[in-house]
Amino acid sequence: DGNAQTTQLNLLVSGDLGRKVDLSSMPGVADSLQQIYDQAFGSSNEDIKHAAALALGRASVGAIDAFLPGILTALEKSSGKKQYLLLSSLREFIHCYREMEGGDLSSSVPLILPHLEKNCGNDEEGVRSMVAECLGSLACLEPKMILPVLQELATRETPKKVVVRWTVGSAVKFAIGGHMSPNELAPF
């Protein structure tokens, strides 16, 4: 099990490095890491999968253009556990971005949002929880973009309206936990 722990540590260190350094500025590094993270998602060890998800999200902070499109494309094509892992990566990306001084994610929100909206009614509760965390964190970063979407989702009539509303309610809960202004959340 020492190998698994070493692999986890290597994955996490690569992600933390990517948080601070634009890995896409180093020829071949971002592509290689993307392949390594993808391979780790296929591991039989759950801790390695989780470490890869966190690392991918963190590395995306320093090189949005290199990693975010890959996450979103893979999210479109995946289901089940891989979808959960990719949403974990997205959550980590958003969370780390929130911690940055003066970080502006507004240009990426229109790319991210359709994937989150699509999965608000997902059959898997874990996937919906990840979607809610992402939406709640995004609401703290970009309230003027996200809150109208949450309001629309909460009132949308769909066959899965109960689970969609649960996801929206959870997103609001995460936004409150993220210290979003109560005045901004007043409509909810």
N, C-alpha and C positions, 0 to 999 in steps of 0.2 A: 504493500500500500504506500510505500515511500515514493514510488514512481508517480502515483496518482497525486500525492501532495506536491511533488515537484512540478508536475504538469499544471496543477492549479495555480501554484505560485507564479510560474512562468506566464501563464495566461493573464493573471491579475496585474503583474508588473508591466506587461506589454500594454495593457489597457491604461494603466496609470501614466505610463510614459506618453501614450497617445493623447491623454488629456492635456498634457503640458506642451507637447511638441507636435507640429504638423507632420505626421508620418508620411503623408503624400508628397512631401518635399524631398523625400529620400527615394530614389528610383527603386521600384520593385517592392519596397517594404510594406506598403498598404495592401497591395495585392497578395503578398505572401501571408500577411496576418489574416486577411479575409479568408483565405483558404484554410489556414490553421483553425480559425474560429469555426468555420463550417464543418471541418472534420471533427472538432471537439463536440459539436452538437450531436454527432452520431455516436459518441462514446457510450459505453454501457454504464459508466460511472456518472451518477446524477450530480455529484459535486463538480466534476469536470465540465459537464454541460452548463451548470449554473455559473461557474467561473468564466466560461467562454462568453456567456450572455452578458455578464457584467463587463468583461474586458471589451467586447465589441461596442457596447454602449459608451464606455469611457473613451475608447480610441476615436469614436465618432465626434467627440467634442472638439478635438484638435484638427480633425480633417473631415468636416461635414460632407464635402463634395465627394470624398473618396468612399465613405462608409454608409452614409444615410440612404442613398439611392439603392444600394445593395440590400439593406435591411428591408426597405419598403417593397422592393421587387420580390424578395424571398417571402415576405409576409403575405403578399398577394397569392403566392403559389402554395402556401403551406397550410397545414391544419394540425390539430392536436398539440402534442408536446413541442414540436418545433415552432409552431405559432406562438405558444406560450413563451418559449425562450426568446424569440425575436421581439415579442412585446416587452419582455424583461429588459432586453437590450435598449429598446426605445425608451422605456421608463428610466433606465439608468442614464441614458443620454440627456433626457429632459431634466432629470434631477441634478446631474453634474452641471448642466448649462445654467440652471437656476443659481448655483453657487458662485458662478463667475461674476466678477465685477463688470457691469456695463455690457453684458452679453445680450445680443439682439437676435432672437430666434424667429422674428416675424416673417422673414422670407421663406423659412422652412415649414411654418405652420400649414400653409395651403397644401403642401405635399404630404404631410403627416395626417391631417384631419380626416380625409376620406377613408383611410384605413381604420382609424379609430371608430368613426361613425358606422362603418360596415360591420364592425365586430361588437357593437353595443348590444346586439341581440344574439350573440353567439351562444350555442348550446352549452358550452363549457364554462362553468362558473369561474374557474381560474383565469381563463382568457378575459372574461368580462371584468374581473377584478383588476387585471393589468390595464385594461382599457380605461377603467375608472381612475386608476392612479395616474395614468398618462394625461387624461383630460383634466384632472384636478390640478396637476402640476402645471400644465399648459395654461389653465385658467389663471394661475398666479402670475405667470409670465406675460401672458397676452389676454387680459380679461376682455378687452373690447372685441376681440376676434372669437373667443371661445364661449363666453357667456350667452351670446345670442344663439349659438349652435346648441348649447345645452338646453336652452329654453325651447327651441324648436324640437329637439329630440324628446323632451319631456311631454310634449303635447301631440306628437306625431301618432296617428292612428295606424298601427300595424298589428299583424297577428301576434307579434312578440312584444307588444307594448309594455307588458308587466316587467319583463326582464330588461328592456331598454330603460324603463323608468328607474328600475333598481340600479342600473349602471350609472344613470345620471345622478341619482341621489347619492351614490357612493362617490362619484366625482366631486360633488359639492362638499361632501364630508372631507375628502382629501384636500380640497381647496381651503377649507376652514383650517385644517391641520397645517397647511402651508402658509398660514397667517395672511390669508387674503382678507381684504377689508370687508367688514360686515355690511357696509353700505353698498358695495358692489354686488354682494350676494342677496340683498334685500328681496329681489323678485322671487327668490326660491323660498 
